[in-house]
Amino acid sequence: MRRMPGRTPLGMTLSLVIAAACGKDRPEPQAEPPAVADTNVPAAAGETAKAPGTSISADNESSRSRSGTGGPRRDTSGARPPARPATSPSPSEGGVTQLRGTITVVGNAPVTQVQLRAAGGGNRTLTGPELPSLRRIAGLEVALSGALSGDGELMVREFTVLSADGQPALDGVLEHEGNTLYLRTASGRVSLGNPPADFHNLVGARVWLTGSSERGPNAFGIITPAR
């Protein structure tokens, strides 16, 4: 059979028609749906599981509103407790005890004791080389310091007269410079404007003094005689 020029064979034409028909029936490829987070996965410790579709920015805004700060609330359950404040030292710490009260002498001669009737109540027996001076100021209010012994007695190291008969007192050593008398106290030297006449004979003695140091009149007593 002679092929006619310019014509396509019948078999080839049928093949092309069938192929075209099959191509129309084939479904076009579709994009796979986006992966959905598995909501059954347990949340990490210290975090809250987020519902699908919840944005990160919305969660951060919620955290800010709860904590009142610019960031999410921090878990402080494992933080260390605050350090305990340092306790105040006891009156006897370092071997020194400080007391305030009135000097009393109890007992009958020749056996007597010098005691301090503490301002807060109770009596404390006093010992040490300051006892002769403390006997001279019985009835006066003092502040003293010393060391406690095993039986509760206080060995006095130093003391200061605070008041006599309810009046504030100065405690110091009498000095003179020219015709002026001074009382050298623990806080400085005080000029005496109108001192008692006996003071001129007591220079070098430790005395207590009440009344105006500038004008007088003054009440006084000897604590330790001049040496």
C-alpha positions as CSV (number, residue, x, y, z in Angstrom):
1,M,0.0,0.0,0.0
2,R,1.5,3.2,-1.0
3,R,1.6,6.0,1.7
4,M,0.1,9.2,0.6
5,P,2.4,12.2,1.1
6,G,1.2,14.7,3.8
7,R,-1.1,12.2,5.6
8,T,-0.6,10.6,9.0
9,P,-1.1,6.9,9.3
10,L,-4.4,5.8,10.9
11,G,-2.7,3.8,13.7
12,M,-0.6,6.7,14.8
13,T,-3.6,9.0,14.9
14,L,-5.5,6.6,17.1
15,S,-2.5,6.4,19.5
16,L,-2.3,10.1,19.8
17,V,-6.1,10.4,20.5
18,I,-6.0,7.7,23.2
19,A,-2.9,9.3,24.9
20,A,-4.7,12.7,25.0
21,A,-7.8,11.2,26.5
22,C,-5.8,9.5,29.2
23,G,-4.0,12.7,30.0
24,K,-7.2,14.5,30.6
25,D,-8.5,11.9,33.1
26,R,-5.3,11.9,35.2
27,P,-5.8,14.1,38.4
28,E,-3.6,17.1,38.8
29,P,-1.1,16.9,41.7
30,Q,-2.2,18.8,44.8
31,A,0.0,20.4,47.5
32,E,0.2,18.4,50.7
33,P,-1.7,20.0,53.7
34,P,0.5,21.8,56.3
35,A,1.7,19.6,59.1
36,V,-0.4,20.0,62.3
37,A,1.5,20.0,65.7
38,D,0.8,16.9,67.7
39,T,-1.2,18.2,70.7
40,N,-0.7,15.0,72.6
41,V,3.0,15.6,73.1
42,P,3.5,16.5,76.8
43,A,4.7,20.0,77.5
44,A,8.2,20.5,78.8
45,A,8.8,21.1,82.5
46,G,8.0,24.7,83.5
47,E,6.0,25.4,80.2
48,T,2.4,25.4,79.3
49,A,1.1,23.5,76.3
50,K,-0.1,25.8,73.6
51,A,-3.4,25.1,71.8
52,P,-3.1,24.9,68.0
53,G,-3.3,28.2,66.4
54,T,-2.1,30.2,69.4
55,S,0.5,32.7,68.4
56,I,3.8,33.2,70.3
57,S,3.2,36.9,70.6
58,A,-0.2,36.4,72.3
59,D,1.4,34.0,74.8
60,N,4.1,36.6,75.7
61,E,1.5,39.3,76.2
62,S,-0.4,37.1,78.6
63,S,2.8,36.4,80.5
64,R,3.5,40.1,80.8
65,S,0.0,40.9,82.1
66,R,0.3,38.2,84.8
67,S,3.8,39.0,86.0
68,G,3.5,42.8,85.8
69,T,7.0,43.0,84.3
70,G,8.4,43.2,80.8
71,G,9.0,39.5,80.5
72,P,7.5,36.1,81.4
73,R,7.3,35.1,85.0
74,R,10.3,33.1,86.2
75,D,10.0,29.9,88.3
76,T,11.8,30.6,91.7
77,S,10.8,27.5,93.5
78,G,14.4,26.3,93.5
79,A,15.9,29.7,94.6
80,R,17.9,29.8,97.8
81,P,16.3,31.3,100.9
82,P,17.5,34.7,101.9
83,A,20.4,34.8,104.3
84,R,19.6,35.2,107.9
85,P,20.3,38.6,109.4
86,A,23.2,38.7,111.7
87,T,22.2,38.5,115.3
88,S,23.0,41.4,117.6
89,P,25.8,40.7,120.1
90,S,25.0,39.8,123.7
91,P,26.0,42.2,126.5
92,S,28.7,39.7,127.5
93,E,30.1,39.0,124.1
94,G,33.9,39.4,123.9
95,G,34.2,38.9,127.7
96,V,32.9,42.5,128.5
97,T,29.5,43.1,130.2
98,Q,28.0,46.6,130.5
99,L,25.4,47.4,133.1
100,R,23.7,50.4,134.5
101,G,22.1,50.9,138.0
102,T,22.6,52.1,141.5
103,I,25.5,51.2,143.8
104,T,24.5,49.7,147.1
105,V,26.4,48.3,150.1
106,V,24.8,45.3,151.8
107,G,25.7,43.3,154.9
108,N,27.1,44.2,158.3
109,A,30.7,45.3,159.0
110,P,33.2,43.9,158.7
111,V,31.5,41.6,156.2
112,T,29.9,43.7,153.5
113,Q,29.3,43.4,149.7
114,V,29.2,46.1,147.1
115,Q,26.4,45.4,144.6
116,L,24.7,47.0,141.6
117,R,21.0,47.3,141.7
118,A,20.4,47.0,138.0
119,A,18.0,49.4,136.2
120,G,16.1,46.4,134.8
121,G,15.9,44.6,138.2
122,G,18.1,42.3,140.1
123,N,21.3,42.7,142.0
124,R,24.8,41.9,140.9
125,T,27.7,41.5,143.3
126,L,30.8,43.6,142.3
127,T,34.4,42.7,142.8
128,G,37.8,44.0,141.7
129,P,40.3,46.8,142.5
130,E,37.6,49.5,142.0
131,L,35.6,48.4,145.1
132,P,37.0,51.2,147.5
133,S,35.9,53.9,145.0
134,L,32.5,52.2,144.5
135,R,31.9,52.1,148.2
136,R,32.3,55.9,148.4
137,I,29.5,56.5,145.9
138,A,26.8,54.2,147.4
139,G,23.4,55.5,146.3
140,L,24.6,57.0,143.1
141,E,23.6,55.9,139.6
142,V,26.5,54.6,137.5
143,A,27.3,52.9,134.2
144,L,30.0,50.2,134.5
145,S,31.7,47.5,132.5
146,G,33.6,44.4,133.5
147,A,33.9,40.6,133.2
148,L,31.5,38.1,134.7
149,S,33.0,35.3,136.8
150,G,31.7,31.7,136.9
151,D,29.5,32.4,140.0
152,G,27.9,35.5,138.4
153,E,30.0,38.2,140.1
154,L,31.1,41.1,138.0
155,M,34.8,42.2,138.2
156,V,34.5,45.9,137.4
157,R,37.1,47.4,135.0
158,E,35.7,50.9,134.8
159,F,32.7,53.0,135.8
160,T,31.2,56.4,135.4
161,V,28.9,58.3,137.7
162,L,25.7,59.3,135.9
163,S,23.6,61.0,138.5
164,A,23.3,61.8,142.2
165,D,19.9,62.4,143.9
166,G,18.2,62.4,140.5
167,Q,20.5,65.2,139.1
168,P,22.8,64.6,136.2
169,A,26.4,64.5,137.4
170,L,29.9,65.1,136.0
171,D,32.6,62.6,136.8
172,G,36.2,63.6,136.5
173,V,39.6,64.6,137.9
174,L,40.2,68.1,139.3
175,E,42.9,70.1,137.6
176,H,44.0,73.7,137.8
177,E,45.6,76.1,135.4
178,G,46.5,79.4,137.1
179,N,43.5,80.4,139.1
180,T,41.0,78.4,137.1
181,L,39.9,74.9,138.0
182,Y,38.9,72.3,135.5
183,L,37.2,68.9,135.6
184,R,38.9,66.5,133.2
185,T,36.1,64.0,132.2
186,A,36.1,61.1,129.7
187,S,34.7,63.5,127.0
188,G,36.9,66.5,127.6
189,R,37.9,69.2,130.1
190,V,35.2,71.3,131.7
191,S,35.9,74.8,133.1
192,L,34.4,75.4,136.6
193,G,33.2,79.0,136.8
194,N,32.2,79.0,140.5
195,P,33.6,75.9,142.1
196,P,33.2,75.0,145.8
197,A,36.0,76.4,148.0
198,D,37.2,72.9,148.9
199,F,38.1,72.1,145.3
200,H,41.4,74.0,145.6
201,N,42.5,71.5,148.1
202,L,41.3,68.5,146.1
203,V,43.3,69.0,142.9
204,G,44.2,65.6,141.5
205,A,41.2,63.8,143.1
206,R,38.5,62.2,141.1
207,V,35.1,63.7,142.1
208,W,31.5,63.8,141.0
209,L,29.7,67.1,140.6
210,T,26.1,68.2,140.1
211,G,24.7,71.7,139.3
212,S,25.9,74.3,136.8
213,S,29.6,74.0,136.0
214,E,29.6,77.7,134.9
215,R,27.7,79.3,137.7
216,G,27.3,76.8,140.6
217,P,26.3,76.1,143.2
218,N,27.6,72.6,143.1
219,A,27.1,69.4,145.1
220,F,30.0,67.1,145.0
221,G,31.7,64.0,146.5
222,I,35.0,62.3,146.3
223,I,35.3,59.1,144.3
224,T,39.1,58.5,144.5
225,P,41.4,60.7,146.6
226,A,44.3,62.5,145.1
227,R,47.5,60.4,145.2
